[in-house]
Amino acid sequence: MTNEPSSDEVQRWTAKRKAAVVLDLIAGKTTAAEVARSHGLTVSEIEQWKSDFITQGTESLRSHPRDLVAQQEAREQQLPAKIGDLMPSVNI
């Protein structure tokens, strides 16, 4: 079972705490039902944490995720420059 404090002791589920629970789930150290029961949560909450973590990493578990759309747009703006750096010079 996870070493997380009981629901009475947890004042806030931080991204770090959620990630620790998810990693315990993935490692088979506990189950979503055990975590839910011991912390006063629902199995669906725990499963959503796991799904979010797998698809988006720790960032998705934050209370206020950084603007993922802005991050994606910034990466897209950098792509043409990176592609230009990787392309050999072409003399036409």
C-alpha positions in Angstrom: 0.0 0.0 0.0 1.2 3.6 -0.6 3.0 5.5 2.1 0.8 8.6 1.6 -0.9 10.1 4.7 -4.5 9.4 5.4 -7.2 11.7 4.1 -7.3 13.4 7.5 -3.6 14.3 7.1 -3.7 15.4 3.5 -4.7 19.0 3.2 -4.1 19.4 -0.5 -3.4 16.9 -3.3 -0.4 18.4 -5.0 0.9 17.2 -8.3 3.8 15.6 -6.5 1.5 13.6 -4.2 -0.8 12.6 -7.1 2.2 11.5 -9.2 3.5 9.4 -6.3 0.2 7.6 -6.0 0.1 7.1 -9.8 3.6 5.6 -9.8 2.6 3.3 -7.0 -0.4 2.2 -9.1 1.8 1.6 -12.1 4.3 -0.3 -10.1 1.6 -2.5 -8.7 2.2 -1.4 -5.1 -1.4 -0.5 -4.6 -4.7 -0.4 -6.4 -7.0 2.5 -7.2 -9.6 1.0 -4.8 -7.1 0.9 -1.9 -6.0 4.5 -2.5 -9.6 5.7 -2.8 -10.7 3.9 0.3 -7.8 5.0 2.4 -8.0 8.7 1.3 -11.7 9.3 1.0 -11.5 9.6 -2.8 -13.3 7.9 -5.6 -11.8 5.2 -7.8 -12.7 7.3 -10.8 -10.7 10.2 -9.4 -7.6 8.0 -9.0 -8.1 6.5 -12.5 -8.3 10.0 -14.0 -5.1 10.9 -12.3 -3.4 7.9 -13.8 -4.9 8.6 -17.3 -3.8 12.2 -17.1 -0.3 11.3 -15.9 0.2 8.8 -18.7 -1.0 11.1 -21.4 0.4 14.4 -20.1 2.8 13.8 -17.2 2.9 15.6 -13.9 1.8 18.9 -15.4 -1.7 17.5 -15.9 -2.0 16.8 -12.2 -1.4 20.4 -11.1 -4.3 22.4 -9.6 -3.7 25.0 -12.3 -1.9 23.4 -15.3 0.3 25.7 -17.2 -1.3 26.8 -20.4 -0.7 23.7 -22.5 -2.0 25.4 -25.7 0.5 28.2 -25.3 3.3 25.7 -24.8 2.3 23.9 -27.9 2.1 27.1 -29.9 5.5 28.1 -28.8 6.9 24.8 -29.9 5.2 25.1 -33.2 6.8 28.5 -33.7 10.2 27.1 -33.0 9.8 24.2 -35.5 10.6 26.2 -38.8 13.8 27.5 -37.3 14.8 24.0 -36.2 14.0 22.5 -39.6 16.0 25.2 -41.2 19.0 24.4 -39.0 18.7 20.7 -39.9 18.3 21.1 -43.7 21.4 21.2 -45.7 22.0 24.4 -47.7 20.3 24.1 -51.1 21.7 26.0 -54.0 19.0 26.6 -56.6 
